[in-house]
Amino acid sequence: MADSPHLPEFDSEGGVGDESASRVEGRVRWRRFALLTVPAVAVTAGLGIALAQGALAASFAVSGQQFKVSAQSLEGEGFAQYGSVDVNARQELIPVAVTAIKEAKLHSLCQSVVTSLPVIGDISLNLTAGKKAPVEASNLFVDATQLAGDAEFTNIEIGRDASTLDKGPAEAQGMQDLFAQQADKVTISSLRQTAWATNAGTFKLSGLSMDISKGKKECF
């Protein structure tokens, strides 16, 4: 890949950080990375095409509930991100941003979902893993609506056509003409994510613990 100009580092106020002057070639670091790169309007415009082409994100009908995922850190090899659409059991279309990683390691993983039931009220399901040895996943796909953290990418390509992605898993490609980005490596600390679905070829959870309790208890 040809050398690309350095991208500046933005601080929490939107200004350019001093560290941009010493950026290593081919690297870009984003503070407070927020998933605003795949506008919902652009995704919605292509929903009809997505259905016609079978370009749906999840391989199953998603539930009517989103879940939250947090991790102390995520380290990934082979990163791709693009807009797509999930479908629920009612055949309703849900725009999502797909984050796909060939090989991922997550430290101190937490996953939570809250269900509100008549009479009983809120019921929380919490899953934790990876406190000692990291959680490991291959061909990981996450269909998310929100992602935040401190992120660093190696050899990132921003604005690539989603149908031409080649750094993530083999199936990680979106619709032609839609925005996408990819990188050789990604590291995200203080990961916070809200998602509709997760798929993985393998998912190894060391030190797995699951807890169900009354009330609202979420990862963040």
NULUM-380419 format. One record per residue (C-alpha): x, y, z; residue number from 1; residue in three letters. Coordinates in Angstrom, 3 decimals. Last residue first. Layout:
<recs>
<rec X="X" Y="Y" Z="Z" k="NUM" r="ALA"/>
...
</recs>
This chain:
<recs>
<rec X="-21.664" Y="0.331" Z="31.570" k="220" r="PHE"/>
<rec X="-21.583" Y="-3.470" Z="31.967" k="219" r="CYS"/>
<rec X="-25.233" Y="-3.435" Z="32.989" k="218" r="GLU"/>
<rec X="-27.203" Y="-4.288" Z="36.145" k="217" r="LYS"/>
<rec X="-30.850" Y="-3.244" Z="36.127" k="216" r="LYS"/>
<rec X="-32.854" Y="-5.083" Z="38.740" k="215" r="GLY"/>
<rec X="-33.231" Y="-8.736" Z="39.576" k="214" r="LYS"/>
<rec X="-30.260" Y="-10.997" Z="39.007" k="213" r="SER"/>
<rec X="-28.843" Y="-13.513" Z="36.544" k="212" r="ILE"/>
<rec X="-25.104" Y="-14.253" Z="36.671" k="211" r="ASP"/>
<rec X="-22.773" Y="-15.954" Z="34.210" k="210" r="MET"/>
<rec X="-19.054" Y="-16.637" Z="34.767" k="209" r="SER"/>
<rec X="-16.485" Y="-17.747" Z="32.194" k="208" r="LEU"/>
<rec X="-12.887" Y="-17.991" Z="33.416" k="207" r="GLY"/>
<rec X="-11.511" Y="-18.325" Z="29.879" k="206" r="SER"/>
<rec X="-13.948" Y="-17.654" Z="27.060" k="205" r="LEU"/>
<rec X="-12.872" Y="-19.142" Z="23.724" k="204" r="LYS"/>
<rec X="-14.992" Y="-18.041" Z="20.758" k="203" r="PHE"/>
<rec X="-14.443" Y="-19.781" Z="17.427" k="202" r="THR"/>
<rec X="-15.871" Y="-18.899" Z="14.014" k="201" r="GLY"/>
<rec X="-17.544" Y="-15.883" Z="15.558" k="200" r="ALA"/>
<rec X="-20.869" Y="-14.080" Z="15.269" k="199" r="ASN"/>
<rec X="-22.162" Y="-11.254" Z="17.460" k="198" r="THR"/>
<rec X="-25.558" Y="-9.551" Z="17.283" k="197" r="ALA"/>
<rec X="-27.565" Y="-6.428" Z="18.125" k="196" r="TRP"/>
<rec X="-24.780" Y="-4.350" Z="19.650" k="195" r="ALA"/>
<rec X="-23.853" Y="-1.630" Z="22.131" k="194" r="THR"/>
<rec X="-20.113" Y="-1.211" Z="22.688" k="193" r="GLN"/>
<rec X="-17.712" Y="0.215" Z="25.257" k="192" r="ARG"/>
<rec X="-14.009" Y="-0.596" Z="24.977" k="191" r="LEU"/>
<rec X="-11.729" Y="0.999" Z="27.578" k="190" r="SER"/>
<rec X="-8.698" Y="0.244" Z="25.375" k="189" r="SER"/>
<rec X="-8.927" Y="-0.476" Z="21.655" k="188" r="ILE"/>
<rec X="-6.043" Y="-1.941" Z="19.652" k="187" r="THR"/>
<rec X="-6.401" Y="-2.524" Z="15.911" k="186" r="VAL"/>
<rec X="-4.144" Y="-4.195" Z="13.366" k="185" r="LYS"/>
<rec X="-3.791" Y="-4.487" Z="9.592" k="184" r="ASP"/>
<rec X="-6.500" Y="-1.889" Z="9.024" k="183" r="ALA"/>
<rec X="-9.859" Y="-1.471" Z="7.314" k="182" r="GLN"/>
<rec X="-12.453" Y="1.183" Z="6.526" k="181" r="GLN"/>
<rec X="-15.805" Y="1.239" Z="4.773" k="180" r="ALA"/>
<rec X="-18.152" Y="3.607" Z="2.927" k="179" r="PHE"/>
<rec X="-20.728" Y="2.191" Z="0.497" k="178" r="LEU"/>
<rec X="-20.163" Y="2.087" Z="-3.271" k="177" r="ASP"/>
<rec X="-20.571" Y="-1.709" Z="-3.497" k="176" r="GLN"/>
<rec X="-22.230" Y="-3.397" Z="-0.543" k="175" r="MET"/>
<rec X="-20.274" Y="-4.886" Z="2.310" k="174" r="GLY"/>
<rec X="-17.351" Y="-7.266" Z="2.682" k="173" r="GLN"/>
<rec X="-16.123" Y="-9.232" Z="5.677" k="172" r="ALA"/>
<rec X="-16.676" Y="-12.811" Z="4.471" k="171" r="GLU"/>
<rec X="-12.934" Y="-13.508" Z="4.101" k="170" r="ALA"/>
<rec X="-12.183" Y="-12.124" Z="7.564" k="169" r="PRO"/>
<rec X="-10.566" Y="-8.684" Z="7.635" k="168" r="GLY"/>
<rec X="-7.827" Y="-7.243" Z="5.434" k="167" r="LYS"/>
<rec X="-9.490" Y="-7.614" Z="2.013" k="166" r="ASP"/>
<rec X="-12.264" Y="-5.027" Z="1.720" k="165" r="LEU"/>
<rec X="-13.340" Y="-4.405" Z="-1.889" k="164" r="THR"/>
<rec X="-17.146" Y="-4.404" Z="-1.529" k="163" r="SER"/>
<rec X="-17.047" Y="-1.781" Z="1.239" k="162" r="ALA"/>
<rec X="-15.354" Y="0.770" Z="-1.018" k="161" r="ASP"/>
<rec X="-12.488" Y="2.279" Z="0.985" k="160" r="ARG"/>
<rec X="-13.103" Y="5.533" Z="2.866" k="159" r="GLY"/>
<rec X="-10.471" Y="5.079" Z="5.557" k="158" r="ILE"/>
<rec X="-7.492" Y="2.746" Z="5.041" k="157" r="GLU"/>
<rec X="-5.537" Y="2.050" Z="8.228" k="156" r="ILE"/>
<rec X="-1.948" Y="0.840" Z="8.268" k="155" r="ASN"/>
<rec X="-1.929" Y="0.171" Z="12.038" k="154" r="THR"/>
<rec X="-4.886" Y="1.372" Z="14.093" k="153" r="PHE"/>
<rec X="-5.032" Y="2.753" Z="17.637" k="152" r="GLU"/>
<rec X="-8.244" Y="3.154" Z="19.594" k="151" r="ALA"/>
<rec X="-9.303" Y="4.758" Z="22.867" k="150" r="ASP"/>
<rec X="-12.908" Y="3.698" Z="23.439" k="149" r="GLY"/>
<rec X="-16.389" Y="3.940" Z="21.962" k="148" r="ALA"/>
<rec X="-18.729" Y="1.865" Z="19.824" k="147" r="LEU"/>
<rec X="-22.454" Y="2.278" Z="19.197" k="146" r="GLN"/>
<rec X="-24.984" Y="0.669" Z="16.857" k="145" r="THR"/>
<rec X="-23.205" Y="-2.649" Z="16.536" k="144" r="ALA"/>
<rec X="-23.211" Y="-5.826" Z="14.471" k="143" r="ASP"/>
<rec X="-20.093" Y="-7.630" Z="15.754" k="142" r="VAL"/>
<rec X="-18.269" Y="-10.162" Z="13.564" k="141" r="PHE"/>
<rec X="-15.330" Y="-12.239" Z="14.862" k="140" r="LEU"/>
<rec X="-13.476" Y="-14.502" Z="12.449" k="139" r="ASN"/>
<rec X="-11.464" Y="-15.917" Z="15.358" k="138" r="SER"/>
<rec X="-12.053" Y="-15.180" Z="19.029" k="137" r="ALA"/>
<rec X="-9.924" Y="-15.340" Z="22.175" k="136" r="GLU"/>
<rec X="-10.915" Y="-14.180" Z="25.662" k="135" r="VAL"/>
<rec X="-7.787" Y="-13.177" Z="27.547" k="134" r="PRO"/>
<rec X="-6.225" Y="-15.200" Z="30.398" k="133" r="ALA"/>
<rec X="-6.713" Y="-13.827" Z="33.911" k="132" r="LYS"/>
<rec X="-9.857" Y="-11.664" Z="33.770" k="131" r="LYS"/>
<rec X="-11.001" Y="-13.075" Z="30.442" k="130" r="GLY"/>
<rec X="-14.643" Y="-13.736" Z="31.230" k="129" r="ALA"/>
<rec X="-17.850" Y="-12.061" Z="32.412" k="128" r="THR"/>
<rec X="-21.508" Y="-12.639" Z="31.558" k="127" r="LEU"/>
<rec X="-24.349" Y="-10.640" Z="33.046" k="126" r="ASN"/>
<rec X="-28.071" Y="-11.299" Z="32.648" k="125" r="LEU"/>
<rec X="-30.290" Y="-8.648" Z="34.199" k="124" r="SER"/>
<rec X="-34.006" Y="-8.956" Z="35.008" k="123" r="ILE"/>
<rec X="-36.098" Y="-5.788" Z="35.225" k="122" r="ASP"/>
<rec X="-39.678" Y="-5.982" Z="36.504" k="121" r="GLY"/>
<rec X="-41.241" Y="-9.093" Z="38.039" k="120" r="ILE"/>
<rec X="-44.889" Y="-8.052" Z="37.484" k="119" r="VAL"/>
<rec X="-44.483" Y="-8.043" Z="33.680" k="118" r="PRO"/>
<rec X="-40.919" Y="-8.668" Z="32.518" k="117" r="LEU"/>
<rec X="-38.231" Y="-6.154" Z="31.540" k="116" r="SER"/>
<rec X="-35.102" Y="-7.775" Z="30.118" k="115" r="THR"/>
<rec X="-31.617" Y="-6.324" Z="30.627" k="114" r="VAL"/>
<rec X="-28.612" Y="-7.586" Z="28.667" k="113" r="VAL"/>
<rec X="-24.987" Y="-7.660" Z="29.737" k="112" r="SER"/>
<rec X="-21.587" Y="-8.692" Z="28.393" k="111" r="GLN"/>
<rec X="-18.300" Y="-8.114" Z="30.218" k="110" r="CYS"/>
<rec X="-14.808" Y="-8.974" Z="28.961" k="109" r="LEU"/>
<rec X="-11.784" Y="-8.457" Z="31.195" k="108" r="SER"/>
<rec X="-9.174" Y="-8.656" Z="28.392" k="107" r="HIS"/>
<rec X="-10.218" Y="-9.278" Z="24.801" k="106" r="LEU"/>
<rec X="-8.107" Y="-11.010" Z="22.150" k="105" r="LYS"/>
<rec X="-9.128" Y="-10.945" Z="18.484" k="104" r="ALA"/>
<rec X="-8.133" Y="-12.786" Z="15.300" k="103" r="GLU"/>
<rec X="-9.729" Y="-12.105" Z="11.922" k="102" r="LYS"/>
<rec X="-11.688" Y="-9.026" Z="13.031" k="101" r="ILE"/>
<rec X="-15.026" Y="-7.735" Z="11.683" k="100" r="ALA"/>
<rec X="-16.871" Y="-4.640" Z="12.936" k="99" r="THR"/>
<rec X="-20.275" Y="-4.351" Z="11.265" k="98" r="VAL"/>
<rec X="-22.102" Y="-1.052" Z="11.576" k="97" r="ALA"/>
<rec X="-25.824" Y="-1.630" Z="11.845" k="96" r="VAL"/>
<rec X="-29.079" Y="-0.621" Z="10.159" k="95" r="PRO"/>
<rec X="-32.058" Y="-2.670" Z="11.442" k="94" r="ILE"/>
<rec X="-34.654" Y="-3.991" Z="8.994" k="93" r="LEU"/>
<rec X="-37.922" Y="-5.441" Z="10.276" k="92" r="GLU"/>
<rec X="-38.728" Y="-8.979" Z="9.175" k="91" r="GLN"/>
<rec X="-40.733" Y="-9.550" Z="12.369" k="90" r="ARG"/>
<rec X="-38.144" Y="-12.137" Z="13.453" k="89" r="ALA"/>
<rec X="-35.430" Y="-9.467" Z="13.229" k="88" r="ASN"/>
<rec X="-33.308" Y="-8.444" Z="10.249" k="87" r="VAL"/>
<rec X="-29.795" Y="-6.981" Z="10.414" k="86" r="ASP"/>
<rec X="-28.389" Y="-4.413" Z="7.985" k="85" r="VAL"/>
<rec X="-24.950" Y="-3.367" Z="6.757" k="84" r="SER"/>
<rec X="-22.380" Y="-0.597" Z="7.103" k="83" r="GLY"/>
<rec X="-18.658" Y="-1.297" Z="7.092" k="82" r="TYR"/>
<rec X="-15.681" Y="-2.069" Z="9.348" k="81" r="GLN"/>
<rec X="-12.630" Y="-4.268" Z="8.747" k="80" r="ALA"/>
<rec X="-9.748" Y="-5.317" Z="11.021" k="79" r="PHE"/>
<rec X="-7.146" Y="-8.050" Z="10.371" k="78" r="GLY"/>
<rec X="-5.375" Y="-8.694" Z="13.664" k="77" r="GLU"/>
<rec X="-7.114" Y="-7.503" Z="16.827" k="76" r="GLY"/>
<rec X="-6.285" Y="-6.468" Z="20.372" k="75" r="GLU"/>
<rec X="-9.174" Y="-5.481" Z="22.634" k="74" r="LEU"/>
<rec X="-8.788" Y="-3.847" Z="26.038" k="73" r="SER"/>
<rec X="-10.459" Y="-3.459" Z="29.419" k="72" r="GLN"/>
<rec X="-13.582" Y="-4.829" Z="27.833" k="71" r="ALA"/>
<rec X="-17.226" Y="-3.793" Z="27.592" k="70" r="SER"/>
<rec X="-20.214" Y="-5.277" Z="25.815" k="69" r="VAL"/>
<rec X="-23.827" Y="-4.120" Z="25.952" k="68" r="LYS"/>
<rec X="-26.844" Y="-5.916" Z="24.567" k="67" r="PHE"/>
<rec X="-29.609" Y="-4.902" Z="22.166" k="66" r="GLN"/>
<rec X="-33.044" Y="-6.396" Z="22.492" k="65" r="GLN"/>
<rec X="-35.659" Y="-7.258" Z="19.867" k="64" r="GLY"/>
<rec X="-33.849" Y="-10.445" Z="18.979" k="63" r="SER"/>
<rec X="-31.818" Y="-10.896" Z="15.804" k="62" r="VAL"/>
<rec X="-32.944" Y="-13.238" Z="13.038" k="61" r="ALA"/>
<rec X="-29.899" Y="-15.300" Z="12.079" k="60" r="PHE"/>
<rec X="-26.872" Y="-15.045" Z="9.790" k="59" r="SER"/>
<rec X="-26.235" Y="-11.492" Z="10.983" k="58" r="ALA"/>
<rec X="-25.084" Y="-8.792" Z="8.572" k="57" r="ALA"/>
<rec X="-27.426" Y="-9.120" Z="5.613" k="56" r="LEU"/>
<rec X="-26.045" Y="-8.734" Z="2.103" k="55" r="ALA"/>
<rec X="-28.552" Y="-11.110" Z="0.468" k="54" r="GLY"/>
<rec X="-28.175" Y="-9.202" Z="-2.795" k="53" r="GLN"/>
<rec X="-31.825" Y="-8.220" Z="-3.043" k="52" r="ALA"/>
<rec X="-32.056" Y="-7.578" Z="0.684" k="51" r="LEU"/>
<rec X="-29.000" Y="-5.347" Z="0.638" k="50" r="ALA"/>
<rec X="-30.254" Y="-3.481" Z="-2.424" k="49" r="ILE"/>
<rec X="-33.465" Y="-2.624" Z="-0.604" k="48" r="GLY"/>
<rec X="-31.487" Y="-1.537" Z="2.440" k="47" r="LEU"/>
<rec X="-29.195" Y="0.767" Z="0.476" k="46" r="GLY"/>
<rec X="-30.682" Y="4.104" Z="1.447" k="45" r="ALA"/>
<rec X="-30.847" Y="2.943" Z="5.072" k="44" r="THR"/>
<rec X="-27.073" Y="2.512" Z="5.166" k="43" r="VAL"/>
<rec X="-26.408" Y="6.003" Z="3.865" k="42" r="ALA"/>
<rec X="-28.876" Y="7.502" Z="6.332" k="41" r="VAL"/>
<rec X="-27.374" Y="5.505" Z="9.214" k="40" r="ALA"/>
<rec X="-24.036" Y="7.207" Z="8.637" k="39" r="PRO"/>
<rec X="-21.077" Y="4.798" Z="8.796" k="38" r="VAL"/>
<rec X="-18.148" Y="6.758" Z="10.211" k="37" r="THR"/>
<rec X="-19.843" Y="7.906" Z="13.397" k="36" r="LEU"/>
<rec X="-18.576" Y="5.028" Z="15.526" k="35" r="LEU"/>
<rec X="-16.834" Y="6.961" Z="18.275" k="34" r="ALA"/>
<rec X="-13.080" Y="6.732" Z="18.980" k="33" r="PHE"/>
<rec X="-12.418" Y="8.694" Z="22.165" k="32" r="ARG"/>
<rec X="-8.811" Y="9.272" Z="21.209" k="31" r="ARG"/>
<rec X="-7.858" Y="8.173" Z="17.723" k="30" r="TRP"/>
<rec X="-4.399" Y="6.881" Z="16.888" k="29" r="ARG"/>
<rec X="-3.150" Y="6.622" Z="13.313" k="28" r="VAL"/>
<rec X="-0.277" Y="4.517" Z="12.028" k="27" r="ARG"/>
<rec X="1.297" Y="4.136" Z="8.581" k="26" r="GLY"/>
<rec X="4.455" Y="6.063" Z="9.489" k="25" r="GLU"/>
<rec X="4.827" Y="6.629" Z="13.233" k="24" r="VAL"/>
<rec X="3.231" Y="9.863" Z="14.400" k="23" r="ARG"/>
<rec X="5.627" Y="12.343" Z="16.038" k="22" r="SER"/>
<rec X="3.884" Y="15.527" Z="14.936" k="21" r="ALA"/>
<rec X="0.475" Y="14.027" Z="15.650" k="20" r="SER"/>
<rec X="1.364" Y="13.816" Z="19.359" k="19" r="GLU"/>
<rec X="0.604" Y="17.511" Z="19.827" k="18" r="ASP"/>
<rec X="-3.143" Y="16.866" Z="19.660" k="17" r="GLY"/>
<rec X="-5.504" Y="18.486" Z="17.128" k="16" r="VAL"/>
<rec X="-8.660" Y="19.898" Z="18.642" k="15" r="GLY"/>
<rec X="-12.068" Y="18.200" Z="18.892" k="14" r="GLY"/>
<rec X="-12.547" Y="18.818" Z="22.590" k="13" r="GLU"/>
<rec X="-11.759" Y="15.209" Z="23.542" k="12" r="SER"/>
<rec X="-8.469" Y="15.385" Z="21.664" k="11" r="ASP"/>
<rec X="-8.037" Y="14.691" Z="17.992" k="10" r="PHE"/>
<rec X="-4.937" Y="12.999" Z="16.619" k="9" r="GLU"/>
<rec X="-4.052" Y="14.108" Z="13.134" k="8" r="PRO"/>
<rec X="-3.970" Y="11.778" Z="10.110" k="7" r="LEU"/>
<rec X="-0.558" Y="11.248" Z="8.586" k="6" r="HIS"/>
<rec X="-0.410" Y="11.276" Z="4.815" k="5" r="PRO"/>
<rec X="-0.597" Y="7.927" Z="3.041" k="4" r="SER"/>
<rec X="2.280" Y="5.717" Z="1.955" k="3" r="ASP"/>
<rec X="1.307" Y="3.434" Z="-0.886" k="2" r="ALA"/>
<rec X="0.000" Y="0.000" Z="0.000" k="1" r="MET"/>
</recs>
